[in-house]
């Protein structure tokens, strides 16, 4: 992948498995993984975060009884030397930053509410906020639109589309229309091999794309 990160020697891994390998959630069996030109296959997950890598997960993993603001503030610990005291309070600067990031995803009005009291689509946006709070250079989004209503999908798509171009976004998405809408240039893979590259119009018009992915 020419996306600031590369992975070699592993041509047939699954989508989420690929993310897990890039972030260090799974160890590699062979090959190499580079992030911005540095070999990271032996680095711990938090060390990769420090290099500019962040992600969301397919299954939402938040603290349901804590507020949106506190969940995002906790994510900032990954970039800080501050240790989490479960009986204490994080520095106020963490909460100010968390509130600012929640405003960025349209959730500042409910920042003080517990996760358990907000809608599923809002939880998805909290997860994205947690990743954005780490100021990533590469952001991995694992099915961020899964399970959302049409209105919620539109909100999250707008949010993702507004991420600065300096951040590379790699997203797993099963809806072809959504995937095609959100990319300027598209590379189509089939069994680990590139079969088509080009603009949306070029990719959609190519018979190999229609045969493999569009079903006609």
N, C-alpha and C positions, 0 to 999 in steps of 0.2 A: 504494500500500500504506500503510495507516495503522498502521505498525509501527515508528515512529521513523525510518524512511527512506522516501523517495518517489522515484519515477521517472516522468517524464512524457514524452509525445511518442514513446514506443517501445512500442506496444501489441502487437506480434506477435513479439517476440524469444523464443527458446527458453529453457528452464529454466536450464541452466548458463550460457548467454550472458547471461541477466539477472544472475546472480551475478557474472560477469566484468565486466559494466558497473558494477555497484554497487561492486565492490572496486577498479576501475581496471585490471584485467588486460586489458581491451579499451577502446579509446576510443569514445566515443559519436559517432554520425554527426549526431544532431540531438536536440532536447529538453533536459531538465535532470535532474539527479540531486541530491537533497537528503538530508542526514543530520542529524537533529535540528534542522531548520530552516536549516541552512547549505548553500549550493550547493557541491558537492564535485566536479563533473564535471571540473574542471581540476586537481584535487589529485592528487598522486602517491599510489600505493597506501599507502606507509608513513604518509603524512599522514592518510589515512582510518582507518588502524589507531589512530593517536593520538587520533582522535575517538571511538573505541569500537567499531570494526567489525572482526570476525574471521571466518574461514571455514575449512572443510575442503574437500578436493578429492575428486572422484569417483575419481580414480586415486591410490592411495597414493604419496606422495613423501616418503620418509624416508631418512636416511643408514643403510644396512643394517649397516655395520660398527661404528657407534657405539652406545653404550648407549641404552636408553630415556631414562635420566636426562639424558644429554648432548643428545639430540634436543630434549627439552623445554626444557632450559636455553638452547639456541640460539634457541628461539622468543622468549625474553625479550629478546634483543638488539633486537628491533623497537621496544621501548619504552624503550630505554636509550641513553645516549650512549657506552657502552662499545663499542670496536671489537673485532672478532673477530681475534685473532692465531692463525692456524692452527697455530702451533708452541707456543702457550702454553695456559694453562688459564683458563677463565672464572672470575669471582669466585665465592667459596664461597656467597655469598648466592643466586646463580643456581641452584646445585645444591640448596640447601635448599628454595627455592621450587619447583623442578622435582619434588623428592621429595614435597613436600606435595600438589602437583597430581596426581601419579601415585597417591598414596594415595586421593585423591578419586575416581579412576576405577578403583580396585581393583587397581593394578599396582605398588604400592610393594615388594612381595616380589620382583619381577623387575626392579627399577629398574636394576640393575647389569649386566643381560644385554644382549648385542648385539641389535639389531632383527632381524637375520637368524635368530636362534634362537627367536623367539617366534611364536605362531600368528597367522594372518591377522586374527582377531577382536581380538587384543591390539594389533596394529598400528593397527587402526581406533580403538581407545580411546586410543592414544598420540596420534594426530592430533587427537582431540577434546581431549585434555589440553593439547596445544600451543596450541590456540585458547583454551581456558579460562584458560591461564596469562596471557593478555593482558588478562584481566578485561574482556571485551567487554560493551557495552550491546546490540549487535545481533550475533547469531551465525548465520552462514549454513552449513548442513550440506548438502553435496551428496551425496545417496544414502549416508548413513552406515551403512545396513544391508545394502548390496549385497554379495553374495557370502558372507554369514555363515550359519553353521549356525543351527538353531532355538535352541539354547542361547545362542549368541553374540548372536543378535538380541535375545533376552530381556535379556541383560546390557546391551547398548547402549541399548535402549529404556528400561530402568530408569535408566541414567545420564542420558539426555536428560530423562526425566521429573523427575529430581532437580535440574535446573538451576534456580537461584532465579528467581522470577517477575519480578524486576527486569531480567532479561536477555531480550530478545525473540529467539526462535528461529524462523528461517525454514528449513524443511527440504524438500529434494526427495526424494520417496518415491513409488515406483510401486505399492506394495501399499495398496490402498484401506482395508482393515481397520486396518492400522497407522496410516495417516494420520488416519483418523477417531478412532481410540483416543486420539491424542495432542493433540487440539484441543478446547477448550471451545466455541468458536464457529467455524463453518466458512463460508467463502465459496467457492463453486464458480464457476470461470471456464471459458468455452468460446470459443476464438478471440478471446481478449482481452477478453471481455465477461462481466460478472457475470450468472449465470443463477439462482442460488439462494444465499440466506444464512440461517443459523439454527443451531440446536443439531444434534447428530449425528442425533437422531431425526427432526427436521424435514427435514434434508437428505436422509437415506436414503429417507424416505417420498415425497419429491417426485418425480413422474414424469420431470421433466427430468433429474435426476441419474441415475436408472436408465437412461434412454435414452442419455445421452451417455457415462457413465463405468462404469456397472455392467452394461451390456449386456443389460438385461431390463426 
